[in-house]
């Protein structure tokens, strides 16, 4: 665990926790506002959470080369996460442009 300083660990851990809280808030927002399309944004945030957890795990084990596959996982999940977030934002925008159904 000595790969990072204590303040850096605090930032890493708080960032992961904040991301999880944000996912929960977005999920609640979708429920309260009755806009289920927003749940896709919370779901789309999951790969980025995996990416952050992979990075923290690798650092926890002092960047051990035996766990270098975590770096690959982290990079892949960053790409997947950025793509899913883009798609979720596009889907929210697209749904907001659709004419309201009903009378």
N, C-alpha and C positions, 0 to 999 in steps of 0.2 A: 504493500500500500504506500510505499515511499516514492512512487513515480510522480505523485502530485503533492503539492503543498496543501496544508489544511484549508486555507482560504479557497484554493482551487477546487478541492473536494466539496466544500460547502456550495460553491457555485454550481458544480455538476449535479449534485444531489437536489438542490433547490430547483434547478431547471427541469429535472425529470419530474419532480413533484408538481411544479407549476403546470407542466404540460398535461399531466394526468388530471389536475383540477380543471384546467381549461376544457379538456374533453368532456368532463362531467357537466360543466356549466353549459356547454353547447348542447349537450343531450337534453338538459333540463330546459333550456331555451326553446328547443324544438317542441317539447311537451307543453310548456306553458303557453307559448304563442300558437300552438296547434299548426306548426309548420314542419311536418315530418321530413321534408327534404333536407333540413339542416342536420338531421342525424347522420347524413352521409358525410358531412364535414368531420364530425367526431370520429366516425369509422375511418375516414381517410387519414386521420392523425395517428392512427395506430402504428403504421410502418415507421414513422419518424420516432415514435416512442421506443420501438424495438432497436432502432439505430442508436439512440442515446443510451439505452441500457447495455447494448453491446460494447460501446465505447467505455462506459463506466466499469463494466466487468473486466475488460482487458486491462484498464488502469489498476483495478483492484488487485490483479495478479502481477503487478509491477511490469506490465508490458512484456510478459513472458513470451518468447518466440513460439513456444508450444501452443499458445492460444492465438496465433496470428490469424487464424481463420475468422476470429471475431472482427478483425479489421475489414476483411472482405465482406462479412455480413453487414457491418456498419455502413460501408460504402454502398452496398446493394440496397439496403433499406432506406438510405438517404435518397437514392434515385427513385425507388418505388414510392417513397413517401412524398417527394416533391411532385411526382406524377399524379398520385391519388389526390393530393390537396388541390392541384390544378383542376383536375376533373370534377372534384366535388364543388369547387367554387364556380366552375362553368355550369354545372348542373343547377346550382342554386340560382345563378343568374338566369339561366334558360327558363326555369320554372317561374321566376318572377316576371318574365316577359310574356308568358302564356296568358291568354284571356281567361278571366275567371269563369268557371263553369257554374251553371245554375242560373237562377233568375235574379 
